[in-house]
Amino acid sequence: MSQMTANGCIQSDSPSTFTAIFMLTSGQQATFIGSFVPSVQTFICDTATLTYTNEDDLISSRDFSGPLGSNDFTLTFTNNVIISGTLNQPIFPPNNIAGDGFWTIP
């Protein structure tokens, strides 16, 4: 099955939580609310990319990990979904983060 991509944004809500919102190819909006360790400087990415196989990948709770900063990030989920992008402004220090969260598609 081929992979699909969706454009969106990701923004930290605190040094250890974030919200990511994407417009899927189906026209539905997918939202991921996550928490991670260690805490990092707050960040925003207005040009994030979501890579997924089908919308069933975007349900339920999911774990993820990956590098964050200084200029970009790649969060890889346990089901091979990826959120990546270039941060609006660099954050320091860069860090490898790990965490979990949940997807919703209204």
C-alpha positions in Angstrom: 0.0 0.0 0.0 1.4 3.4 -0.9 2.0 6.1 1.6 0.0 9.3 1.8 1.1 12.7 3.1 -0.9 15.6 4.7 0.2 19.1 5.5 -0.4 20.7 8.9 1.2 22.3 11.9 2.6 21.3 15.2 2.9 23.5 18.3 4.1 22.8 21.8 1.6 23.7 24.5 4.2 23.5 27.2 7.8 22.3 27.5 6.5 18.6 27.5 3.2 18.6 25.5 2.2 19.4 21.9 -0.7 19.5 19.5 -0.4 18.6 15.8 -3.2 19.2 13.3 -3.3 17.9 9.7 -5.8 18.1 6.8 -6.0 14.6 5.3 -6.4 13.7 1.6 -10.0 12.7 2.5 -10.8 16.2 3.7 -11.0 15.1 7.3 -8.9 16.9 10.0 -6.6 14.7 12.1 -5.4 15.9 15.5 -2.7 14.4 17.6 -2.2 15.5 21.3 1.0 14.2 22.8 3.3 14.4 25.7 7.1 13.6 25.8 10.3 13.6 27.8 12.6 15.3 28.3 11.2 18.7 28.4 12.4 21.1 25.7 12.1 24.7 24.7 8.6 25.5 23.3 8.4 25.2 19.5 6.2 25.8 16.5 6.2 24.3 13.0 3.7 25.8 10.5 4.8 23.4 7.7 4.7 20.0 9.3 4.2 16.9 7.1 2.3 13.7 8.2 3.2 10.5 6.4 0.7 7.6 6.8 -0.6 4.6 5.0 -4.3 4.9 5.7 -6.6 6.8 8.1 -6.8 3.7 10.4 -3.2 4.5 11.3 -4.5 7.7 12.9 -6.7 6.3 15.6 -6.2 5.4 19.3 -3.2 6.0 21.5 0.3 5.8 20.0 3.9 5.9 21.2 6.6 7.9 19.3 10.2 8.9 19.4 12.7 10.9 17.5 15.0 13.9 17.3 13.7 17.4 18.0 15.8 20.5 17.1 17.7 22.5 16.6 16.1 23.3 13.2 13.9 20.3 12.4 12.3 17.2 13.8 11.1 13.7 12.9 8.7 11.9 15.2 8.3 8.2 14.2 5.4 6.3 15.7 5.3 2.6 16.6 3.0 2.0 13.6 5.4 3.8 11.2 3.4 7.0 11.0 5.8 10.0 10.8 5.4 13.7 11.6 8.3 15.8 10.4 9.1 19.4 9.5 11.3 22.4 9.9 10.8 24.5 13.1 9.8 28.1 12.7 12.7 29.0 15.0 15.6 26.9 16.2 15.5 25.4 19.7 18.4 24.6 21.9 19.6 22.2 23.0 18.4 19.7 20.4 17.1 16.5 22.0 15.9 13.0 21.3 12.4 12.8 22.7 10.0 9.9 23.4 6.4 9.9 24.4 2.8 9.1 23.6 -0.5 10.6 22.8 -3.8 10.1 21.0 -5.3 10.7 17.6 -8.7 12.1 16.9 -10.5 12.4 13.6 -13.9 14.1 14.2 
